[in-house]
Amino acid sequence: MPSSPQPDTQSDTLSTTATAIAPGSIGNVAVGYDVLGGAFDAVHDRVHIERIETPTVEIASITGCVTELPRRPQANTATVGLLALVADRDLPYGFRVHIHKGIPLSSGIGGSAASAVAAMKAAQVLVDPPLTDDEVLHYALQGEQIASGAMHGDNVVPMVYGGVALTRSLDPLDVVPIAVPDGLYAVLVHPHMQISTRSARSVLPDAVPVHIAVQQSANLAALVAGCAQNDLSLIGRSLHDVMIEPHRAGLIPGFDAVQAAARDAGALGGSISGAGPSVFAWCPDEATAHRAGAAMRRAFATEDLDADVWTAPVASEGAQRTDAPVEA
């Protein structure tokens, strides 16, 4: 599990304001439903927090690509964890929160989780003792839960720790970082439509046939082995979701053509990112990622869907504190 040292506050005086960014994520990475995820730092949410004198949590502003979000702190993913923190530590003070959304909601890129992670990463240095990264994760998961209806780590865990991470268990916490080959790039294509996590979960069956579970387990194990052995061919053969993708593909117009376009352009493989509708592919290098992204966008265009295309290293950084405040 990643180490979680106490952060350095760089001062004997407790900070009164802090800002943090959290990256998007590629949930499931095709074969690791709810347990495997990767940070994707081409897009971010940013949260700025000010300490206030009363033990409450307030949402002062919501800006960016999404502004119609709950204003009640009990219903917003960025503030649920802060409320729990105030209660758990019986703090005599609270927090005023400014949220800037850079990640579209219901896009399969972890937009709800990113706000939760950015908020807790900012709050990390506003309490004494400072939060460990494991505590940041603990509180961010509570925000993720209200958005998706379930507590799972495939988005939040890589956002906190960076890179690709396997969550073996949330209770007790057992996170396994997955090293990936140097130069590996991800491309993520977001068609201009929405699929909520709850809707995407509703199409899944209650039971999975044994032979499907066996094949999915083999693909997940082989993907991890391929990463450990720097075996790009094995990684490509393993990025094949036989358990979840068949049920969700029909929610995304042109999915089969988009997936085929990525492979034809040289991608190792790919699938639906999180709950969708975004589609991702892992590529051997940055140039291939750009080529695959253009091909995937063209495939969506045949369905009269415009799409955003982003690329980032598979080994993307996790949440970071920054001096840049949220713009009002």
LUMKOLSE-136284 format. One line per 8 residues: number of its first residue (from 1); their letters; for each residue x negated, y negated, z negated of C-alpha. Coordinates in Angstrom, 1 decimal, decimal comma, m for minus. Example, Ala and Ser with C-alpha at 12.3 -4.5 7.8 and 13.67 -1.06 7.14 Angstrom:
<pts>
1> as> m12,3/4,5/m7,8; m13,7/1,1/m7,1
</pts>
This chain:
<pts>
1> mpsspqpd> 0,0/0,0/0,0; m1,3/m3,5/0,7; m2,9/m5,2/m2,3; m1,0/m8,1/m3,8; m3,4/m10,4/m5,6; m2,2/m13,4/m7,5; m2,3/m16,3/m5,1; m4,7/m19,2/m5,8
9> tqsdtlst> m2,7/m22,3/m6,6; m6,0/m24,3/m6,0; m5,1/m26,5/m9,0; m4,4/m26,4/m12,7; m1,2/m28,3/m12,0; 1,8/m26,3/m10,7; 2,8/m27,3/m7,2; 6,1/m29,2/m6,9
17> tataiapg> 6,6/m28,7/m3,1; 5,5/m26,1/m0,7; 6,2/m25,1/3,0; 5,8/m21,7/4,6; 6,4/m20,1/7,9; 7,5/m16,5/8,6; 7,1/m14,7/11,9; 9,7/m12,8/13,8
25> signvavg> 9,6/m9,0/13,8; 10,1/m6,0/16,1; 12,2/m3,7/14,0; 12,0/0,1/14,3; 9,3/m0,1/17,0; 11,4/2,4/18,9; 10,8/5,5/16,8; 10,9/4,3/13,2
33> ydvlggaf> 14,5/3,4/12,5; 14,6/1,2/9,3; 11,1/2,2/8,3; 8,6/0,9/10,9; 8,2/m2,7/12,0; 5,8/m5,1/13,4; 5,3/m8,8/12,8; 5,7/m11,0/15,9
41> davhdrvh> 4,2/m14,4/15,5; 5,2/m16,0/18,8; 8,3/m17,3/17,0; 8,8/m18,5/13,4; 11,2/m19,8/10,8; 9,9/m22,6/8,5; 11,2/m23,4/5,0; 10,2/m26,3/2,8
49> ierietpt> 11,0/m26,2/m0,9; 11,0/m28,9/m3,6; 11,3/m28,2/m7,3; 14,2/m30,0/m9,0; 14,9/m30,6/m12,6; 18,0/m28,4/m13,0; 17,9/m24,6/m12,7; 20,0/m24,5/m9,5
57> veiasitg> 19,3/m23,9/m5,8; 20,5/m26,4/m3,2; 20,3/m26,3/0,6; 19,4/m29,8/1,7; 19,1/m29,3/5,5; 19,3/m26,7/8,2; 17,7/m27,7/11,5; 16,3/m26,0/14,6
65> cvtelprr> 17,8/m23,6/17,1; 20,5/m22,5/14,7; 22,3/m24,9/12,3; 25,7/m23,3/11,7; 24,6/m21,2/8,7; 26,1/m20,8/5,2; 25,5/m23,8/3,0; 26,4/m21,9/m0,2
73> pqantatv> 23,1/m20,6/m1,7; 24,8/m17,3/m2,6; 25,5/m16,7/1,1; 22,3/m17,8/2,8; 19,4/m15,4/3,3; 16,8/m18,1/2,5; 18,3/m18,9/m0,9; 19,6/m15,6/m2,3
81> gllalvad> 16,1/m14,5/m3,5; 15,5/m18,0/m5,0; 18,7/m17,7/m7,1; 17,5/m14,3/m8,4; 14,1/m15,7/m9,2; 15,6/m18,5/m11,2; 17,7/m16,1/m13,1; 15,0/m13,4/m13,6
89> rdlpygfr> 12,5/m15,8/m15,0; 15,0/m18,0/m16,8; 13,4/m21,0/m15,2; 14,2/m24,5/m16,6; 14,0/m25,9/m13,0; 15,3/m25,0/m9,6; 14,8/m25,6/m5,9; 15,9/m27,8/m3,1
97> vhihkgip> 15,6/m26,0/0,3; 15,1/m27,3/3,8; 15,4/m24,6/6,5; 14,1/m25,0/10,1; 15,2/m22,1/12,4; 12,9/m21,2/15,2; 14,3/m17,7/15,6; 17,7/m17,1/17,1
105> lssgiggs> 20,2/m15,2/15,0; 21,7/m11,9/16,1; 18,7/m11,5/18,5; 17,0/m8,5/17,1; 13,9/m10,5/16,1; 14,5/m10,6/12,4; 15,9/m14,2/12,2; 17,8/m13,6/9,0
113> aasavaam> 14,8/m11,9/7,3; 12,4/m14,6/8,4; 14,2/m17,3/6,5; 14,2/m15,1/3,4; 10,5/m14,4/3,7; 9,5/m18,0/4,4; 11,5/m19,2/1,4; 9,9/m16,8/m1,0
121> kaaqvlvd> 6,4/m17,4/0,4; 6,9/m21,1/m0,2; 8,2/m20,4/m3,7; 5,2/m18,2/m4,4; 3,2/m21,2/m5,7; 6,0/m23,1/m7,4; 6,3/m20,8/m10,4; 3,9/m19,8/m13,1
129> ppltddev> 2,6/m17,1/m12,9; 2,7/m17,3/m9,1; 4,6/m14,6/m7,2; 2,6/m11,6/m5,9; 3,2/m10,6/m2,3; 5,0/m7,6/m3,7; 7,4/m9,9/m5,6; 7,8/m12,1/m2,4
137> lhyalqge> 8,9/m8,9/m0,7; 11,2/m7,9/m3,6; 13,2/m11,2/m3,5; 13,1/m11,5/0,3; 14,8/m8,1/0,6; 17,7/m9,4/m1,4; 18,3/m12,0/1,3; 18,0/m9,5/4,1
145> qiasgamh> 20,6/m7,3/2,4; 23,4/m9,9/2,6; 22,8/m10,4/6,3; 22,7/m6,7/7,4; 24,6/m5,0/4,6; 21,7/m2,8/3,8; 18,3/m3,1/2,2; 15,6/m1,9/4,7
153> gdnvvpmv> 12,0/m2,9/5,2; 11,4/m2,7/8,9; 11,7/m6,5/9,3; 10,8/m8,0/5,9; 7,7/m5,8/5,2; 5,7/m6,7/8,3; 6,7/m10,3/7,9; 5,2/m10,4/4,4
161> yggvaltr> 2,1/m8,3/5,0; 1,5/m8,8/8,8; 0,7/m6,3/11,5; 2,6/m3,0/11,8; 3,8/m1,4/8,6; 5,5/1,8/7,6; 7,8/1,6/4,6; 7,8/5,1/3,1
169> sldpldvv> 9,8/3,9/0,1; 11,3/0,7/m1,3; 11,9/2,1/m4,8; 9,2/2,6/m5,8; 7,5/0,4/m3,2; 5,2/2,3/m0,9; 4,1/0,5/2,2; 1,6/1,9/4,6
177> piavpdgl> m0,2/m0,5/7,0; m0,7/0,9/10,5; m3,9/m0,2/12,2; m3,5/m0,6/16,0; m6,0/m0,6/18,8; m7,7/m3,9/19,6; m6,2/m5,9/22,3; m2,7/m4,3/22,1
185> yavlvhph> 0,0/m6,9/23,0; 3,7/m7,0/22,5; 6,1/m8,7/24,9; 9,6/m9,5/23,7; 12,4/m10,5/26,0; 15,6/m12,1/24,4; 18,6/m12,2/26,7; 21,0/m15,1/25,9
193> mqistrsa> 23,6/m13,1/24,1; 24,1/m11,9/20,5; 24,5/m8,6/18,7; 24,9/m8,6/15,0; 23,1/m6,1/12,9; 26,4/m4,9/11,4; 27,9/m4,3/14,9; 24,8/m2,5/16,1
201> rsvlpdav> 25,0/m0,2/13,0; 28,6/0,5/13,6; 28,0/2,4/16,9; 25,6/4,8/15,2; 26,8/8,4/14,4; 27,0/9,5/10,8; 25,0/12,6/11,5; 22,1/13,4/13,8
209> pvhiavqq> 21,6/16,9/15,4; 18,5/18,7/14,1; 16,8/18,9/17,5; 17,1/15,1/17,8; 15,7/14,5/14,4; 12,8/16,8/15,1; 11,9/15,1/18,3; 12,2/11,6/16,8
217> sanlaalv> 9,9/12,7/13,9; 7,4/14,0/16,4; 7,4/10,8/18,3; 7,0/8,7/15,1; 4,1/10,9/13,9; 2,4/10,8/17,3; 2,7/7,0/17,5; 0,9/6,6/14,2
225> agcaqndl> m1,7/9,2/15,3; m2,1/7,4/18,6; m2,7/4,1/16,8; m5,3/5,7/14,5; m7,1/7,4/17,4; m7,0/4,4/19,8; m5,2/6,7/22,2; m3,1/4,4/24,5
233> sligrslh> m1,8/7,4/26,5; m0,4/9,0/23,3; 1,1/5,7/22,2; 2,9/5,4/25,5; 4,2/9,0/25,4; 5,5/8,4/21,8; 7,4/5,1/22,3; 10,5/7,0/23,2
241> dvmiephr> 13,6/6,6/20,9; 15,9/9,6/21,3; 17,9/8,9/18,1; 19,1/5,3/18,1; 18,5/3,9/21,6; 21,1/6,2/23,3; 23,9/4,8/21,2; 22,9/1,1/21,4
249> aglipgfd> 21,7/0,8/25,0; 25,2/0,3/26,2; 25,5/m2,9/24,1; 22,8/m4,5/26,3; 23,7/m5,2/30,0; 21,0/m3,8/32,3; 19,0/m2,2/29,5; 17,8/0,8/31,5
257> avqaaard> 16,6/m1,4/34,3; 14,8/m3,8/31,9; 13,0/m0,9/30,2; 12,0/0,6/33,6; 10,8/m2,8/34,7; 8,4/m3,0/31,8; 6,9/0,4/32,4; 6,6/m0,3/36,2
265> agalggsi> 4,6/m3,4/35,3; 2,1/m1,4/33,2; 3,6/m1,4/29,7; 2,9/1,6/27,6; 6,5/1,8/26,5; 9,2/0,0/24,6; 12,8/m0,1/23,4; 15,4/m2,3/21,7
273> sgagpsvf> 13,9/m4,7/19,1; 15,8/m4,2/15,9; 19,5/m4,2/16,4; 19,1/m5,9/19,8; 19,8/m7,4/22,3; 16,1/m8,3/22,6; 13,9/m5,7/24,2; 10,2/m5,2/23,5
281> awcpdeat> 7,3/m3,4/25,1; 3,8/m2,7/23,9; 1,1/m3,4/26,5; m2,6/m2,5/26,8; m3,6/m6,2/27,1; m2,3/m9,7/27,3; m2,2/m9,9/31,1; 0,0/m6,8/31,3
289> ahragaam> 2,3/m8,3/28,6; 2,9/m11,4/30,7; 3,5/m9,3/33,9; 5,9/m7,0/32,1; 7,8/m9,9/30,5; 8,3/m11,5/33,9; 9,6/m8,2/35,3; 11,9/m7,7/32,3
297> rrafated> 13,3/m11,2/32,7; 14,1/m10,6/36,4; 15,9/m7,4/35,5; 18,1/m9,3/33,0; 18,8/m11,9/35,7; 20,4/m9,2/37,9; 23,0/m9,0/35,1; 23,4/m12,8/35,2
305> ldadvwta> 21,6/m13,1/31,9; 18,9/m15,7/31,4; 16,3/m14,7/28,9; 13,4/m16,0/26,8; 10,0/m14,3/27,0; 7,4/m14,3/24,3; 4,1/m12,4/23,9; 2,0/m11,9/20,8
313> pvasegaq> m0,7/m9,5/19,6; 0,8/m6,4/18,0; m1,5/m7,1/15,1; 0,3/m10,4/14,4; m0,1/m12,4/11,1; 2,5/m12,3/8,4; 4,0/m15,2/6,5; 1,7/m18,2/5,7
321> rtdapvea> 2,0/m21,3/3,6; 1,4/m24,5/5,6; 1,2/m28,2/4,9; 3,6/m29,0/7,7; 7,0/m30,0/6,2; 10,4/m29,2/7,8; 11,6/m32,1/10,0; 14,9/m33,5/8,8
</pts>
